């Protein structure tokens, strides 16, 4: 079963990867991450013998999610009209 995870945050020397499909998280040493990994990077992952392993960066999903976030932020900024209360 192909799964995806994303790099949620760094805690010291460890990277916390969230696995959305199964609502689990795992940690991996920063040095074990593929080159170019950063917060909000998506990975193709697999589970073998009860442990998760990063296969590679999912560049397509990472790009799609960044665009979705960017679009949402643009919509929020467009709606911002200031306070509705009188001064």
N, C-alpha and C positions, 0 to 999 in steps of 0.2 A: 504494500500500500504506500503510494507516494504521499508524503505529507510536506507541509510547509511550516516554517517557523520564522520568527523575526527577532532581530537583536533589539531587545527592549531597553537595556541599560547596562552600564558597567558598574560593578561593585568591586572596587580595588583592582586586582589583577584578573578578575573573572568577568565573563560576559554572560548575561542572563538572556536565554533564548526562550521565547514563548511559542508553544505549539498550539495553534488555535483549534485545530480539528478535535483534539482530545482534552483541551483546557488544562494542559500541563506546562511546566517549565523545567528547564535544565540549565546547568551552568557548564561553561567550558573555559579553559584558560585562554586569555586574549591571544596568546602566541599561537594557538591552534586554529584561529579563525582564518578563513581565506583572505588573501590580499584584497584590499579595497572594502573590507567590512567596516560598517559604521552603524550607529544607532539607526533603527528603522530599515536596515537591510534585510531582505527576505532571503531565505535559504531553502533549498530542497533538502529534506532530511529523511533519514530512515531509522527504524528502530530494530536493533539486532540484539538478541539475548538480553532484553530488558533495558538496553542503553540506547540513547539517541546519538546519531552521528550526522554531522553536516556533510552532505554530498558535494554541494556547490552553491554559489550565489545564484538566486533566481533573478536575473537582471530584468526580465520582462515584468514580473510581479512587482519588483522594487520600483521600477519606473512607473507602472500603473498606479501604485499606491501613492507615490510622491505627487503625481498629477492630480489624483483625487483629493488629496490633502490641500494642494495648491488651489484647486477649484473651490473647495469649501471655504478656505480662508478668503478668497476673492469675494465670494457671495456674502460672507459675514461683514467684510469691510464695506461692501456696497450698501448693506442695510443699515449700517451705523449712521444714525442721524442726530445723535446727541440725546440729551435728556429730554423727556417729555414733561418734566416739571418746570414750572415757571420759577425764575430767579427773583 
